[in-house]
Each structure stands twice: as C-alpha cells, then as structure tokens.
Amino acid sequence: MMFQALTVRPAEVIQWRRVAVEPLSAVVLSTLKTWINRPLEDAFWDRESAVLVKVAQQAIERHCQMAIAPTTWLGTLSELQDAMRIMQRPFVSVDKIEYVDPVAGAVTTVPASVYQFGPMSQSMGWLQVGDGQDWPTAAVRQDAYRLTVKTGFYGLDPTKAELPDDILHALMMTVAALDSNRGDEGGGGGGGLSNTVWGQTHASGPSVIPSGAKALLAPYRLQHLCIA
C-alpha cells in the first residue's frame, strides 16, 4: 500500500490526555548521583532529586514538544479519517482503538485487523484503515472514538525507559543546573529560598535548560514546516 501525505482537518484534531507515565527518576537516579558527585548509598536527597528530575524532564518535554518518558495517552475525537497523523512523539504504538456504539451506547474495541500503524518523520506516527476495511460507525459525540497510544524512549525491555545518550546528558545538565542554582534570583545559594525545592525549581531567566543541553536536544525538537 502506498502511504500518502497526511493532513488532519481542524474538526478532527485529537484531544489527548496522559493516562500513565513512568517516572524517569526511577531509572536515572544512580546516573544523576554520579553526575553530581553524590555517593550512591546516600539516599537523604533522593526525594529532592526526584523532584529536580521531574522538573528538568518537563522543561525538556516542553522545549522539544515530545514526551521523553514512556507515556500512555488517551486521545478522543468525533470521527476517524482513513489515514491520519499521530502527533504524540516519539511514537511507539497504537495499543487500542475504541468507539461508542451508536445503538447500545457501549464502548467497543475495534479489531486490530481493521487498521495499520507505524512511525513516520519527526518521530510521529501514522494510523490508517486497512485494505478493504472500514472504520465502524460510532455514535454522534465528541468522544465517539478513543485511541490509546504509547510514546517514549524504551530500551531492550519494551516496558522500561532508556533515554538516548544525548537526551540523558541534557537531562543531567539541566538537573545539575537546577541543583547548583538554588536562589530565587539565579545567583546561587544564600537567599531566603536558597535551600527550598521552590528555589531550586524556579530558576530565573527564559529557560532552566542550559545552552549546551539545548544544543544536544536540537535534533529532537519538533520542526514546523511552512509550505507556500
């Protein structure tokens, strides 16, 4: 089957919400301790470090417009196109498609044999109805169809996060910057908030991500192409 360029009409924009996410602190904490010269057996700051990892992760995800942690999304929309783009990145799989039956009102799962999916440019995904297949007719409502989609970076174990080296390095750089910049004015320790989580996670300036980390993240940023 020849896969054609995809467009999504405004009326068919998918409304997404996270339904599950694997905390990155569980898989990067030992790396972080080594990075900031903290003994691996020292667990006193683990809770604070987990907060910094989460803040750094969220900053990077906003910067790149992608979810770097393994994440499960639920997308709802009123109708399905024959072919459509999944813009949640980095796309891994469509785990399930459901629809609301127009007669009984029951939420029913679409057989996996009805559709196909796969990766496309910029780590997005594509979804389309299979040859000789049709999407089932659903009730007339905004959430008539529900897509369960998985995104994120995984290692050999398909259930565990494993960040690419450059993203992991950028994450460590961002956490280290937050850890060293504990003042509310970006001047290091000493202020009234210098030893609080708020002071560490609300760095002043346009971004908490260091410039070197941004350079490492550049290949992962979503590129918006304008075609005249």
PECOR-V684416 format. One line per field, one symbol per residue. psi: psi as a letter, one per 40 degrees, with the letter a starting at -180 (. if undefined). A space follows every 10 residues. Layout:
# PECOR-V684416
psi: ???
This chain:
# PECOR-V684416
psi: hhhiiiihid eehhhiihei hhhdddeedd dddddefhhd ehededdddd dddddddddd dddefihdih hhihhiidih idhihhehih hdihdihiih heddeihihh idediiiiia ifeiiihiii heiiiihiig idfdihhhih iihiadheei ihiidddddd dddddddddd geieeeeaid idedfidddd egiiidiehi ddddddedee ihhhhhh.
